């Protein structure tokens, strides 16, 4: 597994050598007595976590605020305000996973400051699309909204044949080039069997390091990704709990953007009839309502699960965890999400849905090893 850190939106090198005594004068750390003149200097070699600690430590100094005396200090104040945990949380990492059948699977990981309390979201793109198109959406989901807002940990995936996942090393040592336009049915099936297994193994590692709560896993599937997400969720809920620990049943919500009953040979009928998917998984489907074929598929999916998600009995009860949201457009899948006038509203609706039906349920964090063969 290879990792490459991406540049944050707010580039910390801007203040590489900045020192401004706007908030603190030189002083000593109360516990250590260590002198700290110029502690605001940014060390380029320090990673984001270390720098966060430096900032936090500044608040523990025995210093007193002073009033800025010049424009440089004023500039420093604006930079300081930008150096909040919310801003620093924008760092992401490009990672290459290896699937069991030899595909180099490209993903991007957007960590959350909430650590083991963080709800993880996997975003699966549409056909002939890539994870790059979902960077802004991932960052919006990662960014906490309001003082008590959730900060989700997000993983965007390039399914095989797409984006950066175009090479497969075969058993004979040769390399197969994967082209999204030339994929066969077994390639789409391998997205469920092998790509998602690699993603889950990655998430297990992050869970056991205390960076996420895998027991609150949610998946956003777009078009083709909706089919992969639904079928894999059925596999996840088919694994029974073990006496030695939890091995599956982690997916708590599905967000399906323009799902189809059948997509490139992937039929979701059995998946939506799986008892765990029917009863235990919150579901929201978002689609362009001006397409009659998509509407028909939405109704078919809805009928498979609706009796297990009753309407609230009173106005004060939590809203229903089964939602079909038709947007007034003929756009579907990735094109629907990339429409500027629609995207932000859809992302907010997704955020509200996951907050209400997953995050607020407070599912227990459990340390686990990857027990699924």
Secondary structure, 3 states (H helix, E strand, C coil): CEEEECCCCCCHHHHCCCCCCCCCCCCEECCCCCECCCCCCCCCCCCHHHHHHHHHHHCCECCCCCCCCCHHHHHHHHHHHHCCHHHHCCCCEEEEEECCCCEEEEEEEECCCCHHHCEEEEEECCCCCCHHHHHHHHHHHHCCCCCCCCCCEEEEECCCCCCCCCEEECCCCCEEECCHHHCCHHHHHHHHHHHHHHHHHHHHHHHHCCCCEEEEEEEEEECHHHHHHHHHHHHHHHCCCECCECCCCCEEEEEEECCCCEECCEECHHHHCCHHHHHHCEEEEEEECCCHHHHHHHHHHHHHHHHHCCCCCCCCCCCCCEEEEEECCCCCHHHHHHCHHHHHHHHHHHHHHHHHHCHHHCCCCCCCCCCCC
